[in-house]
Amino acid sequence: MAWVWRFEKADGSVAVTDSDPGDFGTQGDAESWIGEVWKDLLDEGVDQVTLLEDGSKVYGPMSLHEAADDS
């Protein structure tokens, strides 16, 4: 199984970024990574993320702006 994040603009289009973590072996690994780098992704123009497992949506889109408002 491969877990990946899709980086998106607010309108749902794909956001291009220098951050490319590749595939994660577990959902927990993917979630830990996003928890560490979400601020960097915001700075790179990513508005929201969607978690995929083997190409199927698990959840999302999840706004990175809401996380910034909570901190």
Phi and psi in degrees as a GROMACS rama.xvg file:
@    title "Ramachandran Plot"
@    xaxis  label "Phi"
@    yaxis  label "Psi"
@TYPE xy
-123.009  127.34  ALA-2
-107.054  127.931  TRP-3
-138.086  154.125  VAL-4
-100.672  134.254  TRP-5
-100.393  124.134  ARG-6
-90.9667  131.431  PHE-7
-133.756  155.362  GLU-8
-80.8326  171.431  LYS-9
-59.3038  -29.2936  ALA-10
-84.6906  2.02405  ASP-11
93.1814  -7.26185  GLY-12
-72.4774  156.469  SER-13
-68.0937  132.599  VAL-14
-95.3519  131.744  ALA-15
-89.6324  130.877  VAL-16
-145.732  160.8  THR-17
-79.3445  -15.9227  ASP-18
-80.2889  116.041  SER-19
-137.509  92.7682  ASP-20
-75.4205  -11.4865  PRO-21
78.2872  -154.078  GLY-22
-93.3462  149.956  ASP-23
-109.569  149.402  PHE-24
-78.3288  -26.0552  GLY-25
-138.545  160.91  THR-26
-62.8437  -39.7991  GLN-27
-61.0044  -40.5632  GLY-28
-62.7727  -43.3047  ASP-29
-63.6947  -43.2949  ALA-30
-69.2204  -37.2684  GLU-31
-62.4334  -43.3791  SER-32
-61.8946  -46.8314  TRP-33
-64.5707  -32.3897  ILE-34
-65.7708  -25.6513  GLY-35
-87.4233  -28.3284  GLU-36
-118.502  5.0968  VAL-37
-59.321  -34.7283  TRP-38
-66.3981  -39.3021  LYS-39
-62.6945  -41.4276  ASP-40
-62.9966  -41.6036  LEU-41
-57.1677  -45.1272  LEU-42
-62.7329  -26.8412  ASP-43
-88.9936  2.36604  GLU-44
97.2374  10.4302  GLY-45
-85.7765  127.656  VAL-46
-96.4851  -32.5654  ASP-47
-152.898  162.658  GLN-48
-133.728  152.801  VAL-49
-128.924  133.116  THR-50
-92.4232  129.295  LEU-51
-118.921  141.768  LEU-52
-118.864  115.745  GLU-53
49.7662  39.6858  ASP-54
87.2645  -8.15724  GLY-55
-99.8393  137.465  SER-56
-67.9286  128.542  LYS-57
-94.6575  -50.3112  VAL-58
-161.164  162.55  TYR-59
124.484  174.112  GLY-60
-72.9289  146.082  PRO-61
-115.138  118.296  MET-62
-68.9243  133.89  SER-63
-82.856  -20.3266  LEU-64
-69.0496  -36.4891  HIS-65
-62.7674  -38.373  GLU-66
-63.6886  -38.7569  ALA-67
-66.855  -34.5462  ALA-68
-70.079  -26.6105  ASP-69
-82.1143  -17.1631  ASP-70
